[in-house]
Amino acid sequence: MSESGRISWPARQPVWTFDWRLADAPDEEGIVILGAAYRGHQVFAKASLPSLRVRYEGPCGPYKDPLNYNNARPTSRCPGSRVCVYAYSSGGLRALSVESYHTISAYRLTHRWVFWENGVIMPRLFSAGIQCPFDHRHHVYWRLDFDLDGARRDLALEYNTYTGEEGWGAG
């Protein structure tokens, strides 16, 4: 089973356009964003959460928790769908959220993509519950296949003010 859709947000003069999908095994990558464009310029071909690992300090695990259609649940905000799409405002900016809520054993997980009108993309994962009564860490692996206005222009740089002089220049 799967669920999918196409976003053109906001409807008048779209800032973001993309397709999304939440599939079951073997495509267990949470909500997959496909062909995302910001103000008509392609940003990435595909973005997903292909792996969520949980490592315990005690005798449990490690676990690989797949986020998929089968373990997604409707929420009170979107009772008829396993993927909830809604817009909101914060700090004077508008944002679009695409999210799913999952239950895996004793865990409750919310996977969310937030697309801000200023071009910022925020992939998020929230978790609650405990599988085993020991300290543990969730390791989230995001996959971002950038295709900036086409595959030939694939160069993404990150500027950090907290790193030394390495790579392409300061920070």
Steps between C-alpha positions, in 0.01 A plus 500: 500500500604861460377855507621781276422852391612811316562833672484843344516742793353746542241440229532855364860575396659179633823528695550122533397222260576130548358149513497291817446134576484270803545138395527161664780242476739492329486883463519583870635856486234690689342782303695530175510842333548488122587775253491790746518846345521836677363796304529297178861385559566133565659437840520124524389192313430295814510547876420226752577337834637161392632390837417554865731307730454467877797405717454408866767505770356178648424154361230615254535558127639651299185560298425632154157660509344528154252782447241378252133504405427186702608647837364852429180605676246776429498784753225721636623781272457278190277207599451372143863480395834357616678809366388839625564814294426839656620860491573725796681823592778554752706810566335681210589229246270247337591131491365179355526179702483147358502247784423144601452340842638148555479239774776239516476275804503744797628795292287785370672695223403808300685548171461856369624703206455877539530723194529870586401777261857640521646177354609327821426126520489337844486120516399398852447183701334501842484189719343387825476171682763250600557146380755403765576676836856606411656818364477507123551720196304533180724546196306653212650477153355748250552454127501819292564452130557859391440587136537876501330608177608169344750224575804683358494763773526262798718687747373573848721679751439540870625805685579443867628773727619240752750313279851582400645603165449195281345404171382786280596785733416657830284264705 
